Amino acid sequence: MILITGATGKTGQAVIAALALRGARGLRALVRPGSQSSPAAKKISAQAEIVVGDLLDTDALTAACSGVHALYHICPNMHPQETAIGRKVIAAACAARVSRFVYHSVLHPQVESMPHHWNKMRVEEMLCAAQLSFTILQPGAYMQNLLPDWLTISKRGVHSVPYPPDTRLSLLDLADLAAVAALVLTEPGHSGATYELCGTPGLTQTQLAECFSEQLNRAVRTESISLNDWEKAARARGLADYAIATLLAMFRYYALHGLCGSPNVLRWLLAREPTTLAAFVQRTAATLHHAQ
Ligand SMILES: NC(=O)c1ccc[n+]([C@@H]2O[C@H](COP(=O)([O-])OP(=O)(O)OC[C@H]3O[C@@H](n4cnc5c(N)ncnc54)[C@H](OP(=O)(O)O)[C@@H]3O)[C@@H](O)[C@H]2O)c1
């Protein structure tokens, strides 16, 4: 049995789909109380047994880990209790004698000024001290983060970001991440490994807009918006205070340093070239075209 936490989120759904594609049997998805009849839960229930429980509920975690041999832990995005959740999930996995624990961390968790990175570093530290066989995946920013702005990019020709146009980020296709997650969950040989996962070298936001221009055959320019304007829009959307503060810290860090890694490890794990941004844009445009 393989347990996936954070299962209804975008990462969880991708990991479950990749495990099913690999022919993995016995998938169990931990779903938050109240979300078991959500469209995402219905979608993953075709491939995984649904168990309902809060990630902070020790009893629910104990029940979810029963009979589990491998666990993929995804903490909900921008969660203020990320380290408490990590501690509880690791304790439940140890108690259930889970023999393979894969932790979904982040690229450069050692950056203290980004709370959601630093909290993942603390969870990695707990794993080193736990009596568990573990693998850590450190993914860069997903290409799929661009999807909410797809219409603005493709129809208005504007790629809008709250950091300067020369900010470099390494991007990763979620499908490549999910393929690696499925691999390390189902194949031996990855115990004790920490894998940095990037699909591209650091790309500036200007290069990103150029790629969209070429692939969509229309002019796309990068526009920087101020952190104040971004915050006003985020508050209007009802984003929680912790998430807003954490994202602002991330944007300030990006503006100063970017977030860049290397595609080498991902290329080796996939035994092929990682998905390029151009391929992702082509694939997304084709998928959206067919859906119309
Ligand atoms: N986005 C990126 O570029 C990127 C890159 C590297 C790493 N990461 C990391 O990837 C992780 C997952 O991100 P994501 O975007 O896939 O997350 P997400 O879409 O926010 O999904 C989180 C899931 O956790 C569930 N959840 C929330 N609170 C819960 C609780 N108390 N108990 C049980 N389940 C709960 C949510 O359920 P509901 O559906 O009920 O809300 C949701 O299904 C984050 O830790 C993030 O830092 C992201």
PDBQT file of the ligand as one rigid body, heavy atoms in Angstrom, charges set to zero:
ROOT
HETATM    1  N1  LIG A 301       4.023  25.135  -6.703  1.00  0.00    +0.000 N 
HETATM    2  C1  LIG A 301       5.317  24.956  -6.870  1.00  0.00    +0.000 C 
HETATM    3  O1  LIG A 301       5.936  25.481  -7.799  1.00  0.00    +0.000 OA
HETATM    4  C2  LIG A 301       6.076  24.101  -5.876  1.00  0.00    +0.000 A 
HETATM    5  C3  LIG A 301       7.417  23.813  -6.112  1.00  0.00    +0.000 A 
HETATM    6  C4  LIG A 301       8.104  23.024  -5.190  1.00  0.00    +0.000 A 
HETATM    7  C5  LIG A 301       7.459  22.562  -4.055  1.00  0.00    +0.000 A 
HETATM    8  N2  LIG A 301       6.161  22.876  -3.858  1.00  0.00    +0.000 N 
HETATM    9  C6  LIG A 301       5.503  22.370  -2.628  1.00  0.00    +0.000 C 
HETATM   10  O2  LIG A 301       4.531  21.427  -3.008  1.00  0.00    +0.000 OA
HETATM   11  C7  LIG A 301       3.628  21.276  -1.918  1.00  0.00    +0.000 C 
HETATM   12  C8  LIG A 301       2.245  21.028  -2.436  1.00  0.00    +0.000 C 
HETATM   13  O3  LIG A 301       1.835  22.081  -3.228  1.00  0.00    +0.000 OA
HETATM   14  P1  LIG A 301       0.446  21.980  -4.022  1.00  0.00    +0.000 P 
HETATM   15  O4  LIG A 301       0.358  23.252  -4.803  1.00  0.00    +0.000 OA
HETATM   16  O5  LIG A 301       0.299  20.680  -4.680  1.00  0.00    +0.000 OA
HETATM   17  O6  LIG A 301      -0.578  22.034  -2.816  1.00  0.00    +0.000 OA
HETATM   18  P2  LIG A 301      -2.098  22.286  -2.866  1.00  0.00    +0.000 P 
HETATM   19  O7  LIG A 301      -2.611  22.274  -4.279  1.00  0.00    +0.000 OA
HETATM   20  O8  LIG A 301      -2.349  23.467  -1.973  1.00  0.00    +0.000 OA
HETATM   21  O9  LIG A 301      -2.662  20.962  -2.193  1.00  0.00    +0.000 OA
HETATM   22  C9  LIG A 301      -2.619  20.761  -0.850  1.00  0.00    +0.000 C 
HETATM   23  C10 LIG A 301      -3.604  19.680  -0.482  1.00  0.00    +0.000 C 
HETATM   24  O10 LIG A 301      -3.562  19.470   0.929  1.00  0.00    +0.000 OA
HETATM   25  C11 LIG A 301      -4.885  19.420   1.427  1.00  0.00    +0.000 C 
HETATM   26  N3  LIG A 301      -4.912  19.940   2.802  1.00  0.00    +0.000 N 
HETATM   27  C12 LIG A 301      -4.869  21.221   3.214  1.00  0.00    +0.000 A 
HETATM   28  N4  LIG A 301      -4.883  21.285   4.555  1.00  0.00    +0.000 NA
HETATM   29  C13 LIG A 301      -4.975  20.004   4.984  1.00  0.00    +0.000 A 
HETATM   30  C14 LIG A 301      -5.042  19.396   6.253  1.00  0.00    +0.000 A 
HETATM   31  N5  LIG A 301      -5.007  20.129   7.376  1.00  0.00    +0.000 N 
HETATM   32  N6  LIG A 301      -5.147  18.058   6.324  1.00  0.00    +0.000 NA
HETATM   33  C15 LIG A 301      -5.202  17.286   5.207  1.00  0.00    +0.000 A 
HETATM   34  N7  LIG A 301      -5.097  17.796   3.964  1.00  0.00    +0.000 NA
HETATM   35  C16 LIG A 301      -5.004  19.139   3.866  1.00  0.00    +0.000 A 
HETATM   36  C17 LIG A 301      -5.689  20.291   0.502  1.00  0.00    +0.000 C 
HETATM   37  O11 LIG A 301      -6.995  19.847   0.579  1.00  0.00    +0.000 OA
HETATM   38  P3  LIG A 301      -8.271  20.716   0.147  1.00  0.00    +0.000 P 
HETATM   39  O12 LIG A 301      -8.479  20.336  -1.296  1.00  0.00    +0.000 OA
HETATM   40  O13 LIG A 301      -9.312  20.238   1.070  1.00  0.00    +0.000 OA
HETATM   41  O14 LIG A 301      -7.925  22.153   0.365  1.00  0.00    +0.000 OA
HETATM   42  C18 LIG A 301      -5.026  20.031  -0.837  1.00  0.00    +0.000 C 
HETATM   43  O15 LIG A 301      -5.563  18.902  -1.444  1.00  0.00    +0.000 OA
HETATM   44  C19 LIG A 301       3.806  22.495  -1.034  1.00  0.00    +0.000 C 
HETATM   45  O16 LIG A 301       4.437  22.109   0.169  1.00  0.00    +0.000 OA
HETATM   46  C20 LIG A 301       4.711  23.398  -1.852  1.00  0.00    +0.000 C 
HETATM   47  O17 LIG A 301       5.564  24.202  -1.047  1.00  0.00    +0.000 OA
HETATM   48  C21 LIG A 301       5.451  23.596  -4.742  1.00  0.00    +0.000 A 
ENDROOT
TORSDOF 0
